[in-house]
Structure formats: C-alpha cells, structure tokens
Amino acid sequence: MLAQQRQSAILELIRQRGGVRVSHLVSRFGVSDMTIRRDLEALAERGLVDKVHGGATLAGPGSADEPGFAAKSIRQQDEKRAIAERAVELVEPGMAVALSAGTTTAALAARLAEVRGLTVVTNSIPVADVLYQSPRPDQTVVLTGGIRTPSDALTGPVAEAAIATLNVDLLFLGVHGMSPRTGFTTPNLLEAAVNRRLIAAARRLVVLADHTKWETIGIATIAPLAEADLLITDGGLPPEARRLVGEQVGELIVVEAG
C-alpha cells in the first residue's frame, strides 16, 4: 500500500472512531511505529487530525462536536492518572459518591476499588464497567438508565428521574471544557441536563479537568466556575488561567503528572 493510500485509510478510520492509537495502526497496516507516526504527522500538517500522546484524533472540533470515549481516552493519560490519584484522597469509607461520564472519572473509578463501603452512583457505562471488573462485596454500584451518547454517558428523562431521588456526599464531575465566560461545558445538551441533576444531588462538587479543557467551550453550560467547591487540574494549566480559576472556584488543586 502506498503512503497516500495508507494515510487516506487512516483518516477514514479516525473519522469513524474519533481517534486511534499508534499501536492499533501498526497492527492493522503491518508497518513500523515510525511509519505510522510519519503518516499521522503528514495528516496533522494538512490540518486533518490532531496528534495526541499515543495516537491521533480528528481535528477541529466545534462546540457541538462530541468525540467518542475511545478518542478521549488516549488524550492526556498521565495527567488524568495524576488527577485521579489526588481525587481518591477525598473519598472516605462509607461515603456515597457520584461520578459523571468522562475519561478522567473513569480513571478515578479504577482507584475507588481501594476504598471500602462505598456506594457509587454513575451515568457512565465505562465507569460502571471499571467498578464491575474490580468488584468489592462491600461496595454498591448504581448505574442510571437512559439514552447512550457518543461519550458513553446515559442521559435523558430516565437518567434524570433516577438521579432526582438520590443524595450523595461528593460528585466528581468530568467536563468537556471550562472558561470564565461560559463556565463548565459539554457538547451534549442531554448530558448537560443530567450533570445538573447530579450537581443538585451532591453536597460537594469536585470538578476533574486537565489543562487542555481550559478555554475549550461546548454548546451547553453545566454550571458556572463558582459552583465548584474544588477543581483538580494538572500543572499544564497556565499561570493566568490558574489565577482566573482560583478567583472563582472554592479551592484549586494543581497536580503534577507523572
């Protein structure tokens, strides 16, 4: 296969999935790691894809564009792990906690197996999968029903009705973007409504957002920055952004990735 043909096939695969890993492309096309990286570089130079750690995603998302869970999962992996490691320190045995949909909350779910006696409420299929794969007899997992979105969130009236009757100690909220002007946002209108229900059910709101979410804006606002009791982000967040966020959220914690 010629390089141009292979790059066209790679681009079509990214368009279908939202993102791909280098390792998957190496296996699929039977070429070297360096060859695939050169292909991705060529596509990135044409503005067709964005290179991320370990792979590439489709370039140029708009405010209503919603990448799939697989596409988001290959972005900022070290940062998400560091954020999750700090977030789990807030969780105490016997708590009821909620986790919204998102790849950072999924990273946190993997750490919750360390905490005994938890009740975990989530509208995220991947979060529930993580918890079911590492079951603890003293933990209860509540997965809302609802309509599945590209990011594997469950939304709509069924999910909202389930959450409306619940009360939790902490909500760990993953977001698509954050900005002083628009607050915490998502590209999915139905997901925004469910996230607002989760916020209403929680005594304390903890937002988990890596630095790339800064000034990324989705079509729907979930909540203003000031509604967050705590925001955990990583050291890639610029100093001016830290100042602006710190003036609005209850507390800002910055962790260093790996």
BELSUL-V632138 format. One record per backbone hydrogen bond with DSSP energy under -0.5 kcal/mol. CO is the residue of the C=O (numbers start at 1). NH is the residue of the N-H. E is the energy in kcal/mol with one decimal. If there is no record, write none. Layout:
co: (CO	CO)
nh: (NH	NH)
e: (E	E)
This chain:
co: (2	3	4	5	6	7	8	9	10	11	12	13	14	18	20	21	22	23	24	25	26	26	32	33	34	35	36	37	38	39	40	41	42	43	43	44	48	49	50	52	54	55	56	57	62	63	65	68	69	70	71	72	76	77	78	79	80	81	82	83	84	86	87	88	92	95	95	96	96	97	98	99	102	103	104	105	106	107	108	108	109	109	111	112	115	116	118	119	119	120	121	122	123	123	124	125	126	127	128	129	130	132	136	140	140	141	142	142	147	149	150	152	153	153	155	156	157	158	159	160	161	162	163	168	169	170	171	171	172	172	173	177	178	179	183	184	184	185	185	186	187	188	189	190	191	192	193	194	195	196	197	198	199	201	204	204	205	205	205	206	207	207	208	210	211	213	213	215	220	223	224	225	228	230	231	231	232	233	234	238	239	240	241	242	243	245	245	251	253	253	255)
nh: (6	7	8	9	10	11	12	13	14	15	16	17	18	58	56	25	26	27	28	29	30	31	36	37	38	39	40	41	42	43	44	45	46	48	49	47	59	51	57	55	22	52	20	50	65	219	67	72	73	74	74	75	80	81	82	83	84	85	86	87	88	89	90	91	95	97	119	169	170	121	172	123	106	107	108	109	110	111	111	112	112	113	114	115	118	94	140	97	121	142	99	144	125	154	128	129	130	131	132	133	134	135	139	120	142	143	122	144	155	152	69	125	149	155	147	160	161	162	163	164	165	165	166	203	204	98	173	206	100	174	208	185	215	183	179	222	223	176	177	220	189	192	193	194	195	196	197	198	199	200	201	202	202	168	171	206	207	229	230	173	209	232	175	213	214	178	216	217	186	184	227	228	250	207	233	253	209	255	237	242	243	244	245	246	247	248	249	231	233	255	235)
e: (-2.7	-2.7	-2.0	-2.1	-2.5	-2.6	-2.1	-2.0	-2.4	-2.4	-1.8	-2.2	-3.2	-1.7	-2.1	-1.9	-2.6	-1.9	-2.5	-2.6	-1.4	-0.7	-2.0	-2.3	-2.2	-2.2	-2.6	-2.1	-2.3	-2.1	-2.5	-2.4	-1.0	-2.4	-0.7	-1.7	-1.6	-0.5	-2.6	-2.1	-2.8	-2.1	-2.4	-3.2	-1.1	-2.2	-0.6	-2.0	-2.0	-0.6	-0.7	-1.6	-2.3	-2.2	-2.2	-2.4	-2.5	-2.3	-1.6	-2.4	-2.2	-0.8	-2.0	-1.3	-1.7	-0.5	-2.0	-2.9	-1.2	-2.8	-3.0	-0.9	-1.4	-1.6	-1.8	-2.3	-1.3	-0.5	-1.6	-1.1	-0.6	-0.5	-1.7	-1.8	-0.5	-1.3	-2.5	-2.8	-0.5	-3.4	-2.5	-2.1	-0.5	-3.2	-2.1	-2.5	-2.4	-2.1	-2.5	-2.0	-0.9	-0.7	-1.8	-3.3	-0.5	-0.6	-2.6	-0.6	-2.3	-2.1	-1.3	-2.2	-2.1	-0.5	-3.1	-2.4	-2.5	-1.9	-2.1	-1.9	-0.6	-0.7	-2.0	-1.9	-0.7	-2.8	-0.7	-3.1	-2.3	-0.5	-2.7	-2.5	-2.9	-2.7	-1.2	-3.7	-1.1	-2.0	-1.4	-2.6	-0.5	-1.9	-1.6	-1.8	-2.5	-2.0	-1.6	-2.2	-2.2	-2.1	-1.4	-0.7	-1.1	-2.6	-2.2	-0.6	-0.5	-1.5	-1.6	-2.8	-0.6	-2.8	-0.7	-1.9	-1.5	-2.5	-1.8	-0.5	-2.2	-3.0	-1.7	-1.9	-2.7	-2.8	-0.5	-2.8	-2.2	-2.5	-1.8	-2.3	-2.1	-2.4	-2.9	-2.9	-1.4	-1.8	-2.7	-2.4	-2.5	-0.5	-1.7)
